[in-house]
Amino acid sequence: MSRNLTPDASGLKDWSDAEIARAIRDGVRRDGTPLKPPMGYGFYKTMSEADMAALIAYLRSLKAQPFGG
C-alpha cells in the first residue's frame, strides 16, 4: 500500500522535519517501527542536510490530498 506524502492530515501534516528526515534516511516511522521495502532509504542515507531540507520543503509544498485522493 502506498503512503500519503502530501501535507494532508492523513499524510505528513503533523510530522516534524526531523521525523520526515529519519523516515527517508533510516526507514523508521514516527512510532519507531521500521518502514518496509520498497522504501529505498538506503539510497538516501548519505543525502546532504541541504538536499534533505530541499526535499522536505518540496513535500510540504505539495497540494494536500486525502489518502487515496
mmCIF file of the N, C-alpha and C atoms, coordinates in Angstrom:
data_MODEL
# 
_entry.id   MODEL 
# 
loop_
_atom_site.group_PDB 
_atom_site.id 
_atom_site.type_symbol 
_atom_site.label_atom_id 
_atom_site.label_alt_id 
_atom_site.label_comp_id 
_atom_site.label_asym_id 
_atom_site.label_entity_id 
_atom_site.label_seq_id 
_atom_site.pdbx_PDB_ins_code 
_atom_site.Cartn_x 
_atom_site.Cartn_y 
_atom_site.Cartn_z 
_atom_site.occupancy 
_atom_site.B_iso_or_equiv 
_atom_site.pdbx_formal_charge 
_atom_site.auth_seq_id 
_atom_site.auth_comp_id 
_atom_site.auth_asym_id 
_atom_site.auth_atom_id 
_atom_site.pdbx_PDB_model_num 
ATOM 1   N N  . MET A 1 1  ? 0.842  -1.171 0.000  1.00 0.00 ? 1  MET A N  1 
ATOM 2   C CA . MET A 1 1  ? 0.000  0.000  0.000  1.00 0.00 ? 1  MET A CA 1 
ATOM 3   C C  . MET A 1 1  ? 0.894  1.243  0.000  1.00 0.00 ? 1  MET A C  1 
ATOM 4   N N  . SER A 1 2  ? 0.535  2.202  -0.796 1.00 0.00 ? 2  SER A N  1 
ATOM 5   C CA . SER A 1 2  ? 1.302  3.443  -0.833 1.00 0.00 ? 2  SER A CA 1 
ATOM 6   C C  . SER A 1 2  ? 0.930  4.320  0.361  1.00 0.00 ? 2  SER A C  1 
ATOM 7   N N  . ARG A 1 3  ? 1.792  5.274  0.653  1.00 0.00 ? 3  ARG A N  1 
ATOM 8   C CA . ARG A 1 3  ? 1.569  6.203  1.758  1.00 0.00 ? 3  ARG A CA 1 
ATOM 9   C C  . ARG A 1 3  ? 1.361  7.605  1.219  1.00 0.00 ? 3  ARG A C  1 
ATOM 10  N N  . ASN A 1 4  ? 0.730  8.441  2.017  1.00 0.00 ? 4  ASN A N  1 
ATOM 11  C CA . ASN A 1 4  ? 0.439  9.805  1.625  1.00 0.00 ? 4  ASN A CA 1 
ATOM 12  C C  . ASN A 1 4  ? 1.617  10.698 2.010  1.00 0.00 ? 4  ASN A C  1 
ATOM 13  N N  . LEU A 1 5  ? 2.299  11.238 1.025  1.00 0.00 ? 5  LEU A N  1 
ATOM 14  C CA . LEU A 1 5  ? 3.445  12.109 1.271  1.00 0.00 ? 5  LEU A CA 1 
ATOM 15  C C  . LEU A 1 5  ? 3.098  13.582 1.115  1.00 0.00 ? 5  LEU A C  1 
ATOM 16  N N  . THR A 1 6  ? 1.810  13.901 1.084  1.00 0.00 ? 6  THR A N  1 
ATOM 17  C CA . THR A 1 6  ? 1.390  15.297 1.000  1.00 0.00 ? 6  THR A CA 1 
ATOM 18  C C  . THR A 1 6  ? 1.178  15.834 2.410  1.00 0.00 ? 6  THR A C  1 
ATOM 19  N N  . PRO A 1 7  ? 1.040  17.161 2.549  1.00 0.00 ? 7  PRO A N  1 
ATOM 20  C CA . PRO A 1 7  ? 0.843  17.743 3.867  1.00 0.00 ? 7  PRO A CA 1 
ATOM 21  C C  . PRO A 1 7  ? -0.599 17.626 4.384  1.00 0.00 ? 7  PRO A C  1 
ATOM 22  N N  . ASP A 1 8  ? -1.320 16.617 3.976  1.00 0.00 ? 8  ASP A N  1 
ATOM 23  C CA . ASP A 1 8  ? -2.666 16.353 4.460  1.00 0.00 ? 8  ASP A CA 1 
ATOM 24  C C  . ASP A 1 8  ? -2.589 15.704 5.851  1.00 0.00 ? 8  ASP A C  1 
ATOM 25  N N  . ALA A 1 9  ? -3.695 15.767 6.605  1.00 0.00 ? 9  ALA A N  1 
ATOM 26  C CA . ALA A 1 9  ? -3.733 15.141 7.929  1.00 0.00 ? 9  ALA A CA 1 
ATOM 27  C C  . ALA A 1 9  ? -3.475 13.634 7.853  1.00 0.00 ? 9  ALA A C  1 
ATOM 28  N N  . SER A 1 10 ? -3.825 13.005 6.736  1.00 0.00 ? 10 SER A N  1 
ATOM 29  C CA . SER A 1 10 ? -3.572 11.576 6.566  1.00 0.00 ? 10 SER A CA 1 
ATOM 30  C C  . SER A 1 10 ? -2.154 11.307 6.070  1.00 0.00 ? 10 SER A C  1 
ATOM 31  N N  . GLY A 1 11 ? -1.390 12.368 5.913  1.00 0.00 ? 11 GLY A N  1 
ATOM 32  C CA . GLY A 1 11 ? -0.017 12.234 5.427  1.00 0.00 ? 11 GLY A CA 1 
ATOM 33  C C  . GLY A 1 11 ? 0.978  12.831 6.392  1.00 0.00 ? 11 GLY A C  1 
ATOM 34  N N  . LEU A 1 12 ? 1.738  13.815 5.926  1.00 0.00 ? 12 LEU A N  1 
ATOM 35  C CA . LEU A 1 12 ? 2.858  14.365 6.685  1.00 0.00 ? 12 LEU A CA 1 
ATOM 36  C C  . LEU A 1 12 ? 2.534  15.628 7.481  1.00 0.00 ? 12 LEU A C  1 
ATOM 37  N N  . LYS A 1 13 ? 1.277  16.006 7.545  1.00 0.00 ? 13 LYS A N  1 
ATOM 38  C CA . LYS A 1 13 ? 0.912  17.272 8.184  1.00 0.00 ? 13 LYS A CA 1 
ATOM 39  C C  . LYS A 1 13 ? 1.508  17.443 9.579  1.00 0.00 ? 13 LYS A C  1 
ATOM 40  N N  . ASP A 1 14 ? 1.412  16.441 10.401 1.00 0.00 ? 14 ASP A N  1 
ATOM 41  C CA . ASP A 1 14 ? 1.851  16.550 11.792 1.00 0.00 ? 14 ASP A CA 1 
ATOM 42  C C  . ASP A 1 14 ? 3.279  16.042 12.021 1.00 0.00 ? 14 ASP A C  1 
ATOM 43  N N  . TRP A 1 15 ? 3.976  15.694 10.955 1.00 0.00 ? 15 TRP A N  1 
ATOM 44  C CA . TRP A 1 15 ? 5.349  15.212 11.080 1.00 0.00 ? 15 TRP A CA 1 
ATOM 45  C C  . TRP A 1 15 ? 6.308  16.397 11.160 1.00 0.00 ? 15 TRP A C  1 
ATOM 46  N N  . SER A 1 16 ? 7.296  16.303 12.027 1.00 0.00 ? 16 SER A N  1 
ATOM 47  C CA . SER A 1 16 ? 8.345  17.317 12.075 1.00 0.00 ? 16 SER A CA 1 
ATOM 48  C C  . SER A 1 16 ? 9.334  17.053 10.938 1.00 0.00 ? 16 SER A C  1 
ATOM 49  N N  . ASP A 1 17 ? 10.139 18.050 10.636 1.00 0.00 ? 17 ASP A N  1 
ATOM 50  C CA . ASP A 1 17 ? 11.176 17.852 9.619  1.00 0.00 ? 17 ASP A CA 1 
ATOM 51  C C  . ASP A 1 17 ? 12.110 16.719 10.020 1.00 0.00 ? 17 ASP A C  1 
ATOM 52  N N  . ALA A 1 18 ? 12.455 16.637 11.296 1.00 0.00 ? 18 ALA A N  1 
ATOM 53  C CA . ALA A 1 18 ? 13.351 15.580 11.777 1.00 0.00 ? 18 ALA A CA 1 
ATOM 54  C C  . ALA A 1 18 ? 12.720 14.199 11.601 1.00 0.00 ? 18 ALA A C  1 
ATOM 55  N N  . GLU A 1 19 ? 11.417 14.085 11.821 1.00 0.00 ? 19 GLU A N  1 
ATOM 56  C CA . GLU A 1 19 ? 10.734 12.801 11.645 1.00 0.00 ? 19 GLU A CA 1 
ATOM 57  C C  . GLU A 1 19 ? 10.706 12.394 10.178 1.00 0.00 ? 19 GLU A C  1 
ATOM 58  N N  . ILE A 1 20 ? 10.482 13.359 9.306  1.00 0.00 ? 20 ILE A N  1 
ATOM 59  C CA . ILE A 1 20 ? 10.496 13.055 7.872  1.00 0.00 ? 20 ILE A CA 1 
ATOM 60  C C  . ILE A 1 20 ? 11.896 12.627 7.450  1.00 0.00 ? 20 ILE A C  1 
ATOM 61  N N  . ALA A 1 21 ? 12.901 13.356 7.888  1.00 0.00 ? 21 ALA A N  1 
ATOM 62  C CA . ALA A 1 21 ? 14.288 13.014 7.539  1.00 0.00 ? 21 ALA A CA 1 
ATOM 63  C C  . ALA A 1 21 ? 14.641 11.627 8.053  1.00 0.00 ? 21 ALA A C  1 
ATOM 64  N N  . ARG A 1 22 ? 14.232 11.285 9.256  1.00 0.00 ? 22 ARG A N  1 
ATOM 65  C CA . ARG A 1 22 ? 14.519 9.959  9.818  1.00 0.00 ? 22 ARG A CA 1 
ATOM 66  C C  . ARG A 1 22 ? 13.858 8.859  8.989  1.00 0.00 ? 22 ARG A C  1 
ATOM 67  N N  . ALA A 1 23 ? 12.624 9.095  8.563  1.00 0.00 ? 23 ALA A N  1 
ATOM 68  C CA . ALA A 1 23 ? 11.935 8.105  7.731  1.00 0.00 ? 23 ALA A CA 1 
ATOM 69  C C  . ALA A 1 23 ? 12.653 7.924  6.404  1.00 0.00 ? 23 ALA A C  1 
ATOM 70  N N  . ILE A 1 24 ? 13.062 9.034  5.792  1.00 0.00 ? 24 ILE A N  1 
ATOM 71  C CA . ILE A 1 24 ? 13.727 8.965  4.491  1.00 0.00 ? 24 ILE A CA 1 
ATOM 72  C C  . ILE A 1 24 ? 15.116 8.355  4.606  1.00 0.00 ? 24 ILE A C  1 
ATOM 73  N N  . ARG A 1 25 ? 15.888 8.773  5.594  1.00 0.00 ? 25 ARG A N  1 
ATOM 74  C CA . ARG A 1 25 ? 17.274 8.304  5.737  1.00 0.00 ? 25 ARG A CA 1 
ATOM 75  C C  . ARG A 1 25 ? 17.403 6.931  6.379  1.00 0.00 ? 25 ARG A C  1 
ATOM 76  N N  . ASP A 1 26 ? 16.584 6.682  7.397  1.00 0.00 ? 26 ASP A N  1 
ATOM 77  C CA . ASP A 1 26 ? 16.765 5.481  8.212  1.00 0.00 ? 26 ASP A CA 1 
ATOM 78  C C  . ASP A 1 26 ? 15.648 4.457  8.082  1.00 0.00 ? 26 ASP A C  1 
ATOM 79  N N  . GLY A 1 27 ? 14.573 4.827  7.408  1.00 0.00 ? 27 GLY A N  1 
ATOM 80  C CA . GLY A 1 27 ? 13.472 3.887  7.231  1.00 0.00 ? 27 GLY A CA 1 
ATOM 81  C C  . GLY A 1 27 ? 12.733 3.589  8.516  1.00 0.00 ? 27 GLY A C  1 
ATOM 82  N N  . VAL A 1 28 ? 12.544 4.643  9.356  1.00 0.00 ? 28 VAL A N  1 
ATOM 83  C CA . VAL A 1 28 ? 11.874 4.467  10.642 1.00 0.00 ? 28 VAL A CA 1 
ATOM 84  C C  . VAL A 1 28 ? 10.684 5.422  10.717 1.00 0.00 ? 28 VAL A C  1 
ATOM 85  N N  . ARG A 1 29 ? 9.521  4.888  11.047 1.00 0.00 ? 29 ARG A N  1 
ATOM 86  C CA . ARG A 1 29 ? 8.312  5.699  11.201 1.00 0.00 ? 29 ARG A CA 1 
ATOM 87  C C  . ARG A 1 29 ? 8.375  6.526  12.477 1.00 0.00 ? 29 ARG A C  1 
ATOM 88  N N  . ARG A 1 30 ? 7.442  7.436  12.604 1.00 0.00 ? 30 ARG A N  1 
ATOM 89  C CA . ARG A 1 30 ? 7.342  8.279  13.805 1.00 0.00 ? 30 ARG A CA 1 
ATOM 90  C C  . ARG A 1 30 ? 7.265  7.451  15.075 1.00 0.00 ? 30 ARG A C  1 
ATOM 91  N N  . ASP A 1 31 ? 6.562  6.323  15.030 1.00 0.00 ? 31 ASP A N  1 
ATOM 92  C CA . ASP A 1 31 ? 6.382  5.489  16.224 1.00 0.00 ? 31 ASP A CA 1 
ATOM 93  C C  . ASP A 1 31 ? 7.539  4.522  16.457 1.00 0.00 ? 31 ASP A C  1 
ATOM 94  N N  . GLY A 1 32 ? 8.564  4.607  15.606 1.00 0.00 ? 32 GLY A N  1 
ATOM 95  C CA . GLY A 1 32 ? 9.747  3.764  15.777 1.00 0.00 ? 32 GLY A CA 1 
ATOM 96  C C  . GLY A 1 32 ? 9.718  2.455  15.018 1.00 0.00 ? 32 GLY A C  1 
ATOM 97  N N  . THR A 1 33 ? 8.604  2.134  14.375 1.00 0.00 ? 33 THR A N  1 
ATOM 98  C CA . THR A 1 33 ? 8.553  0.893  13.611 1.00 0.00 ? 33 THR A CA 1 
ATOM 99  C C  . THR A 1 33 ? 9.258  1.076  12.271 1.00 0.00 ? 33 THR A C  1 
ATOM 100 N N  . PRO A 1 34 ? 9.876  0.015  11.773 1.00 0.00 ? 34 PRO A N  1 
ATOM 101 C CA . PRO A 1 34 ? 10.609 0.133  10.513 1.00 0.00 ? 34 PRO A CA 1 
ATOM 102 C C  . PRO A 1 34 ? 9.684  0.221  9.305  1.00 0.00 ? 34 PRO A C  1 
ATOM 103 N N  . LEU A 1 35 ? 10.110 1.002  8.321  1.00 0.00 ? 35 LEU A N  1 
ATOM 104 C CA . LEU A 1 35 ? 9.437  1.027  7.024  1.00 0.00 ? 35 LEU A CA 1 
ATOM 105 C C  . LEU A 1 35 ? 9.913  -0.191 6.245  1.00 0.00 ? 35 LEU A C  1 
ATOM 106 N N  . LYS A 1 36 ? 9.070  -0.677 5.403  1.00 0.00 ? 36 LYS A N  1 
ATOM 107 C CA . LYS A 1 36 ? 9.404  -1.867 4.632  1.00 0.00 ? 36 LYS A CA 1 
ATOM 108 C C  . LYS A 1 36 ? 9.655  -1.487 3.185  1.00 0.00 ? 36 LYS A C  1 
ATOM 109 N N  . PRO A 1 37 ? 10.372 -2.329 2.461  1.00 0.00 ? 37 PRO A N  1 
ATOM 110 C CA . PRO A 1 37 ? 10.538 -2.071 1.029  1.00 0.00 ? 37 PRO A CA 1 
ATOM 111 C C  . PRO A 1 37 ? 9.167  -1.937 0.388  1.00 0.00 ? 37 PRO A C  1 
ATOM 112 N N  . PRO A 1 38 ? 9.025  -1.143 -0.618 1.00 0.00 ? 38 PRO A N  1 
ATOM 113 C CA . PRO A 1 38 ? 10.066 -0.632 -1.498 1.00 0.00 ? 38 PRO A CA 1 
ATOM 114 C C  . PRO A 1 38 ? 10.678 0.696  -1.083 1.00 0.00 ? 38 PRO A C  1 
ATOM 115 N N  . MET A 1 39 ? 10.477 1.156  0.158  1.00 0.00 ? 39 MET A N  1 
ATOM 116 C CA . MET A 1 39 ? 11.105 2.410  0.587  1.00 0.00 ? 39 MET A CA 1 
ATOM 117 C C  . MET A 1 39 ? 12.608 2.246  0.477  1.00 0.00 ? 39 MET A C  1 
ATOM 118 N N  . GLY A 1 40 ? 13.230 3.058  -0.385 1.00 0.00 ? 40 GLY A N  1 
ATOM 119 C CA . GLY A 1 40 ? 14.660 2.932  -0.664 1.00 0.00 ? 40 GLY A CA 1 
ATOM 120 C C  . GLY A 1 40 ? 15.525 3.774  0.246  1.00 0.00 ? 40 GLY A C  1 
ATOM 121 N N  . TYR A 1 41 ? 15.281 3.714  1.559  1.00 0.00 ? 41 TYR A N  1 
ATOM 122 C CA . TYR A 1 41 ? 16.000 4.585  2.488  1.00 0.00 ? 41 TYR A CA 1 
ATOM 123 C C  . TYR A 1 41 ? 17.507 4.417  2.431  1.00 0.00 ? 41 TYR A C  1 
ATOM 124 N N  . GLY A 1 42 ? 17.996 3.270  2.059  1.00 0.00 ? 42 GLY A N  1 
ATOM 125 C CA . GLY A 1 42 ? 19.445 3.068  1.936  1.00 0.00 ? 42 GLY A CA 1 
ATOM 126 C C  . GLY A 1 42 ? 20.084 4.003  0.921  1.00 0.00 ? 42 GLY A C  1 
ATOM 127 N N  . PHE A 1 43 ? 19.334 4.368  -0.093 1.00 0.00 ? 43 PHE A N  1 
ATOM 128 C CA . PHE A 1 43 ? 19.853 5.266  -1.122 1.00 0.00 ? 43 PHE A CA 1 
ATOM 129 C C  . PHE A 1 43 ? 19.945 6.708  -0.630 1.00 0.00 ? 43 PHE A C  1 
ATOM 130 N N  . TYR A 1 44 ? 19.206 7.044  0.408  1.00 0.00 ? 44 TYR A N  1 
ATOM 131 C CA . TYR A 1 44 ? 19.151 8.417  0.916  1.00 0.00 ? 44 TYR A CA 1 
ATOM 132 C C  . TYR A 1 44 ? 19.967 8.622  2.188  1.00 0.00 ? 44 TYR A C  1 
ATOM 133 N N  . LYS A 1 45 ? 20.596 7.568  2.673  1.00 0.00 ? 45 LYS A N  1 
ATOM 134 C CA . LYS A 1 45 ? 21.334 7.608  3.936  1.00 0.00 ? 45 LYS A CA 1 
ATOM 135 C C  . LYS A 1 45 ? 22.368 8.729  3.976  1.00 0.00 ? 45 LYS A C  1 
ATOM 136 N N  . THR A 1 46 ? 23.041 8.973  2.869  1.00 0.00 ? 46 THR A N  1 
ATOM 137 C CA . THR A 1 46 ? 24.121 9.967  2.837  1.00 0.00 ? 46 THR A CA 1 
ATOM 138 C C  . THR A 1 46 ? 23.694 11.290 2.206  1.00 0.00 ? 46 THR A C  1 
ATOM 139 N N  . MET A 1 47 ? 22.397 11.493 2.047  1.00 0.00 ? 47 MET A N  1 
ATOM 140 C CA . MET A 1 47 ? 21.908 12.748 1.476  1.00 0.00 ? 47 MET A CA 1 
ATOM 141 C C  . MET A 1 47 ? 22.353 13.914 2.360  1.00 0.00 ? 47 MET A C  1 
ATOM 142 N N  . SER A 1 48 ? 22.827 14.964 1.740  1.00 0.00 ? 48 SER A N  1 
ATOM 143 C CA . SER A 1 48 ? 23.287 16.130 2.497  1.00 0.00 ? 48 SER A CA 1 
ATOM 144 C C  . SER A 1 48 ? 22.125 16.790 3.231  1.00 0.00 ? 48 SER A C  1 
ATOM 145 N N  . GLU A 1 49 ? 22.456 17.550 4.265  1.00 0.00 ? 49 GLU A N  1 
ATOM 146 C CA . GLU A 1 49 ? 21.422 18.288 5.009  1.00 0.00 ? 49 GLU A CA 1 
ATOM 147 C C  . GLU A 1 49 ? 20.687 19.265 4.097  1.00 0.00 ? 49 GLU A C  1 
ATOM 148 N N  . ALA A 1 50 ? 21.431 19.923 3.205  1.00 0.00 ? 50 ALA A N  1 
ATOM 149 C CA . ALA A 1 50 ? 20.811 20.883 2.286  1.00 0.00 ? 50 ALA A CA 1 
ATOM 150 C C  . ALA A 1 50 ? 19.838 20.188 1.337  1.00 0.00 ? 50 ALA A C  1 
ATOM 151 N N  . ASP A 1 51 ? 20.222 19.037 0.810  1.00 0.00 ? 51 ASP A N  1 
ATOM 152 C CA . ASP A 1 51 ? 19.339 18.297 -0.090 1.00 0.00 ? 51 ASP A CA 1 
ATOM 153 C C  . ASP A 1 51 ? 18.115 17.767 0.656  1.00 0.00 ? 51 ASP A C  1 
ATOM 154 N N  . MET A 1 52 ? 18.328 17.294 1.889  1.00 0.00 ? 52 MET A N  1 
ATOM 155 C CA . MET A 1 52 ? 17.194 16.803 2.679  1.00 0.00 ? 52 MET A CA 1 
ATOM 156 C C  . MET A 1 52 ? 16.226 17.950 2.971  1.00 0.00 ? 52 MET A C  1 
ATOM 157 N N  . ALA A 1 53 ? 16.747 19.104 3.325  1.00 0.00 ? 53 ALA A N  1 
ATOM 158 C CA . ALA A 1 53 ? 15.885 20.265 3.591  1.00 0.00 ? 53 ALA A CA 1 
ATOM 159 C C  . ALA A 1 53 ? 15.099 20.640 2.340  1.00 0.00 ? 53 ALA A C  1 
ATOM 160 N N  . ALA A 1 54 ? 15.735 20.569 1.176  1.00 0.00 ? 54 ALA A N  1 
ATOM 161 C CA . ALA A 1 54 ? 15.048 20.886 -0.078 1.00 0.00 ? 54 ALA A CA 1 
ATOM 162 C C  . ALA A 1 54 ? 13.961 19.855 -0.371 1.00 0.00 ? 54 ALA A C  1 
ATOM 163 N N  . LEU A 1 55 ? 14.238 18.587 -0.119 1.00 0.00 ? 55 LEU A N  1 
ATOM 164 C CA . LEU A 1 55 ? 13.251 17.534 -0.344 1.00 0.00 ? 55 LEU A CA 1 
ATOM 165 C C  . LEU A 1 55 ? 12.054 17.709 0.588  1.00 0.00 ? 55 LEU A C  1 
ATOM 166 N N  . ILE A 1 56 ? 12.312 18.001 1.849  1.00 0.00 ? 56 ILE A N  1 
ATOM 167 C CA . ILE A 1 56 ? 11.227 18.210 2.800  1.00 0.00 ? 56 ILE A CA 1 
ATOM 168 C C  . ILE A 1 56 ? 10.414 19.444 2.415  1.00 0.00 ? 56 ILE A C  1 
ATOM 169 N N  . ALA A 1 57 ? 11.082 20.504 2.007  1.00 0.00 ? 57 ALA A N  1 
ATOM 170 C CA . ALA A 1 57 ? 10.372 21.710 1.563  1.00 0.00 ? 57 ALA A CA 1 
ATOM 171 C C  . ALA A 1 57 ? 9.484  21.385 0.366  1.00 0.00 ? 57 ALA A C  1 
ATOM 172 N N  . TYR A 1 58 ? 9.979  20.565 -0.550 1.00 0.00 ? 58 TYR A N  1 
ATOM 173 C CA . TYR A 1 58 ? 9.171  20.165 -1.704 1.00 0.00 ? 58 TYR A CA 1 
ATOM 174 C C  . TYR A 1 58 ? 7.938  19.376 -1.241 1.00 0.00 ? 58 TYR A C  1 
ATOM 175 N N  . LEU A 1 59 ? 8.126  18.394 -0.365 1.00 0.00 ? 59 LEU A N  1 
ATOM 176 C CA . LEU A 1 59 ? 6.992  17.601 0.110  1.00 0.00 ? 59 LEU A CA 1 
ATOM 177 C C  . LEU A 1 59 ? 5.955  18.488 0.786  1.00 0.00 ? 59 LEU A C  1 
ATOM 178 N N  . ARG A 1 60 ? 6.402  19.463 1.531  1.00 0.00 ? 60 ARG A N  1 
ATOM 179 C CA . ARG A 1 60 ? 5.480  20.386 2.215  1.00 0.00 ? 60 ARG A CA 1 
ATOM 180 C C  . ARG A 1 60 ? 4.788  21.334 1.236  1.00 0.00 ? 60 ARG A C  1 
ATOM 181 N N  . SER A 1 61 ? 5.357  21.522 0.046  1.00 0.00 ? 61 SER A N  1 
ATOM 182 C CA . SER A 1 61 ? 4.771  22.430 -0.943 1.00 0.00 ? 61 SER A CA 1 
ATOM 183 C C  . SER A 1 61 ? 3.668  21.756 -1.776 1.00 0.00 ? 61 SER A C  1 
ATOM 184 N N  . LEU A 1 62 ? 3.577  20.439 -1.696 1.00 0.00 ? 62 LEU A N  1 
ATOM 185 C CA . LEU A 1 62 ? 2.572  19.729 -2.472 1.00 0.00 ? 62 LEU A CA 1 
ATOM 186 C C  . LEU A 1 62 ? 1.172  20.086 -1.991 1.00 0.00 ? 62 LEU A C  1 
ATOM 187 N N  . LYS A 1 63 ? 0.224  20.010 -2.890 1.00 0.00 ? 63 LYS A N  1 
ATOM 188 C CA . LYS A 1 63 ? -1.173 20.218 -2.511 1.00 0.00 ? 63 LYS A CA 1 
ATOM 189 C C  . LYS A 1 63 ? -1.606 19.060 -1.622 1.00 0.00 ? 63 LYS A C  1 
ATOM 190 N N  . ALA A 1 64 ? -2.189 19.394 -0.482 1.00 0.00 ? 64 ALA A N  1 
ATOM 191 C CA . ALA A 1 64 ? -2.660 18.351 0.436  1.00 0.00 ? 64 ALA A CA 1 
ATOM 192 C C  . ALA A 1 64 ? -3.731 17.499 -0.253 1.00 0.00 ? 64 ALA A C  1 
ATOM 193 N N  . GLN A 1 65 ? -3.563 16.218 -0.183 1.00 0.00 ? 65 GLN A N  1 
ATOM 194 C CA . GLN A 1 65 ? -4.508 15.271 -0.770 1.00 0.00 ? 65 GLN A CA 1 
ATOM 195 C C  . GLN A 1 65 ? -4.890 14.247 0.286  1.00 0.00 ? 65 GLN A C  1 
ATOM 196 N N  . PRO A 1 66 ? -6.177 14.056 0.524  1.00 0.00 ? 66 PRO A N  1 
ATOM 197 C CA . PRO A 1 66 ? -6.575 12.993 1.443  1.00 0.00 ? 66 PRO A CA 1 
ATOM 198 C C  . PRO A 1 66 ? -6.072 11.651 0.930  1.00 0.00 ? 66 PRO A C  1 
ATOM 199 N N  . PHE A 1 67 ? -5.794 10.719 1.818  1.00 0.00 ? 67 PHE A N  1 
ATOM 200 C CA . PHE A 1 67 ? -5.301 9.413  1.397  1.00 0.00 ? 67 PHE A CA 1 
ATOM 201 C C  . PHE A 1 67 ? -6.230 8.810  0.362  1.00 0.00 ? 67 PHE A C  1 
ATOM 202 N N  . GLY A 1 68 ? -5.640 8.341  -0.702 1.00 0.00 ? 68 GLY A N  1 
ATOM 203 C CA . GLY A 1 68 ? -6.422 7.765  -1.784 1.00 0.00 ? 68 GLY A CA 1 
ATOM 204 C C  . GLY A 1 68 ? -6.919 8.794  -2.775 1.00 0.00 ? 68 GLY A C  1 
ATOM 205 N N  . GLY A 1 69 ? -6.590 10.083 -2.533 1.00 0.00 ? 69 GLY A N  1 
ATOM 206 C CA . GLY A 1 69 ? -7.062 11.146 -3.411 1.00 0.00 ? 69 GLY A CA 1 
ATOM 207 C C  . GLY A 1 69 ? -6.054 11.510 -4.347 1.00 0.00 ? 69 GLY A C  1 
# 
